Amino acid sequence: MTKEQRKVREREEMRNLILQNAALLIAEEGIEKLSIRKIAEKIEYSPGIIYHYFKGKEEIIENYLQQKYTDMLSELQSVQQEVQQELPPDTLLKRSLEKFIRMSLYMGVEYRNVMLNDTPAVLSYTAVLFRGAAQERKAIGMLCQGLHRFEAQKNRQEAFVELTAQVIWSAAFGLIMRLLVEKDLPDDQVEALISCHLDSMVAIASR
């Protein structure tokens, strides 16, 4: 390994260390309370060192969100690939939504901290209710692709399909948030709510 290659590797390792500890702090306290000072204390370095690797807190948050967004998309895309198995559109929608709901519940507080944050850096990844979201947000785009397979949606205008996808996504988001807040619900109630939600979303897509 050359000296230059070693420097590149060491720089990447330090960036990863900073991001990993930033993620821990976000999970514990939320994005709004993240600071360079807290990250520095966590990794036992001076705050000045962090500025050698990131321009500031906003860049750290942006990198964190990019990774979380990529992880979520990978999970959702694994479900979308089942289209190749000629799954009926209602089955595909149910599986995709269920995957999204259970993955979000598993992330727990971390998911809530990210999705309820309204800073510009966060919204540049999480905002999905604007016109043209299907082109700019892969999650909404994938949902629209699945909706197009429903007979009722095939001849709809793109704008209408996008609106339907946004409504379905928002309904799932609302259920996830309530389940994260009301975390002492019995398992059978949680399962009943998820099942009812999935059936209701198929009904919306089929109308």
C-alpha positions, 0 to 999 in steps of 0.5 A: 500500500502506498503512502497516498493510499494509506492516507485515503484509507485513514481519511475514510476511516475517520469520516466513518468514525465521525458519521457512526458516532453522529448517528448514535447521538441522533438516535439518542437525542435527535438531529436538532441537538447534534453538535460538533462539540458532542461528536468530538466528545464522543470520539475523544478528539478536539472539535477542530479535527472534525472540520478537517473531514466535514465542512460542518454539522449540516454536511454530517447530517446530509451524509447521515441521511444519504446513508439512511435513505440508501438503506431504506431504498435497498430494502424497498427495492428488494420487494419491488424486484418481485414484480419479475415474479408476476405478482398481482399488483395488490400483493406487491403493494401490500408487501411493499407497504408492510416492508416499509412499515416494519422496517420503520418500526424497527428503526424506532426513535431514529426513524422518528427523529429523522422523519419529523425534522423540518430543517432544510437539510433533512427535508431535502431527502424526506419531503414527498408531498410536492409536485414532481416527487415521483421523479425526485424521490425514489420511494414515491417513484417506486410506489407510482410504478406499482400503482400503474399496474392496477387496472384502475390506475392504468389510464390515470394521469401521472399527476393523479397517480402521484397524488395517490402514492403520496396519500398512501405514503402519508397514511403509512407514515401516520400509522408508523408514528402512532405505533412508535408513540403508542408502543405499549399496544398488544401485538395482536392490536398492532398486527390488526392495525397493519393488516387493516391499513394494507387492505385500505391502501389496496382499496384506494389503489383499486378505486 
